[in-house]
Amino acid sequence: MSAASLYPVSPEAAAQSLTDEATYKAMYQQSVVNPDGFWREQAERIDWIKPFTRVKQTSFDDHHVDIKWFADGTLNVSANCLDRHLDTRGDEIAIIWEGDDPADHREITYRELHHEVSKFANALRGQDVHRGDVVTIYMPMVPEVAVAMLACARIGAIHSVVFGGFSPEALAGRIIDGNSKVVITADEGLRGGKKVPLKGNVDEALTNPQTRCVQKIIVVRRTGGDIRWHPHRDIWYEDLMRVAGDVCAPKEMGAEEPLFILYTSGSTGKPKGVLHTSGGYLLYAALTHERVFDYRPGEVYWCTADVGWITGHSYIIYGPLANGATTLIYEGVPNYPGVTRIARIIDKHQVNILYTAPTAIRSMMAEGPAAMEGADGSSLRLLGTVGEPINPEAWHWYYETVGKSRCPVVDTWWQTETGGILISPLPGATALKPGSATRPFFGVVPGLVDNLGNLLEGATEGNLVILDSWPGQMRSIYRDHDRFVDTYFKTFRGMYFTGDGARRDEDGYYWITGRVDDVLNVSGHRMGTAEIESAMVAHRKVAEAAVVGVPHPLKGQGIYVYVTLVAGEEPSDQLRQELQQWVRKEIGPIAVPDVIQWAPGLPKTRSGKIMRRILRKIATDEHDALGDISTLADPGVVPQLIETHNQMR
Ligand code: WT7
């Protein structure tokens, strides 16, 4: 490793931050040697109603996977994010909201947020929502989304946030799987000056007869745009709030009672409802938020994710609010009304910590210096990245142009399933290497295994597994524990399999190399190839489809689809557009294929399995590296596919 690509911790940074190298080493050591003792102590940062006596009760044995933390303790998550701050920082800002239009912003104190959440919690109860009921939240990035989530937590309802960019079909699937009683939405969202018909999408989703579980739709008025209204089913948020009482005692919840479900894509089947519970999740989100971002009281922290993803749950809402932080919620897109929008928000609200994704960094970078032109940026102290491997070029641009070579960059590796960050630098402790997520967080024991599951030692590369439980870990797939066990604990027995590949260098640093399963990462969004394929074949003109990921300069990965049409259908540009529109409707804009290649046939093994490996090589022009194709059922399709691919370029 050359010295040029190592960024040591400055002595000042080490002195000022919560965790220096010696502290990291000592705490990490304790966390893995004596997890019970470590987490018992860390759990003091949570206000428990009834203290726990048991700490860690976990098993990765694939016959009996069972994960429980602090199981006999009780707490309320919303009280931890709100009530307990009222005496010490009630009048400090909890949420800075920046609207899509730069003229729109709001500041909400902890006291005000507590008041709103208490009222809305009462309103939900009034709509017959109780402990254990599932509430679907399909909303824009407005403060009410935080109110809705925390109100659910206050009464023990389970929220299921669905990203506002998902289509009515995708929304319906999640409503049905969760058996949701209530949907909370807005009349319309506003992004980049364009209106998003959220309520219209909910109406459309509910035309699916299997969504009869839904009794009420609660609608936040955002734009005042025209919407259809069903008087027996739809209620305005503001009407509920006008009459709701403002005192709502937080429900005492078991540490292992569900807090939320959140759907994520896997290599097979429908999206999975990842289940997170209350005590361990909150502790892990809060501790990682404090240590990884080295959060100091009074600082302004901005995570640019959408609450529809886990990053938004853990690092816009739960982690920051549990820590009494000021968290910025931004409604819009990074480049509206112009390429300097991110820089302007940083200056306007004096943001100290910025947490964003490589895809956003690359699109700023594509503007050259323009993205930071005229910006001061001197409030920034720390930068973070998440969602996909960050290429060193983007890392350097982020470090130099956004952070003015003053701010450490924390490259945080984690997943929806992990609840919080598992591998990341700690700014006062870890020398940085651009492109590496560096070292494990407290209590996290990563391992690399070969394809047979043998643990590999030293500097090497392999499949990334985690060998023991941490408090933020998902507990199950909602109402499908067998699938949970099969997905994560069967590939390598007794280990949690992440689906990622990684390299470990001579300093013990981890370099995530990307997914090793059939999952794509498009602009930091996870997409199952199977999911896109099944959307494609649902079109009546499509006989078969195979999806592979290809490198994309901005998105990280682009979606490349091989399509075989049903007999009698002819390829055309018009049909290509029709299929792209179709996927947009079936899943959402993030799943729209970048390239559709017509395929007379697909390379398959004699047992009928599509050889994606070969398709990936064709799509990325590695035609010399196809490997042995003689075992294919019809090797003749390969040269045909190469020829068509070459004609398209
Ligand atoms: C997958 C998880 C966790 C929040 C955002 C995505 C990839 C995530 C990094 C990183 C390299 C990363 C992995 C992971 N990923 N962060 N810092 N470096 N890869 O959550 O949708 O559950 O996706 O994102 O492939 O498995 P998610």
Residues whose N, C-alpha, C, O or C-beta is under 5 A from the ligand:
A	BS01	WT7	T311 T385 V386 G387 E388 P389 I390 D411 T412 W413 W414 Q415 T416 E417 A437 T498 D500 I512 G514 R515 G524 R526
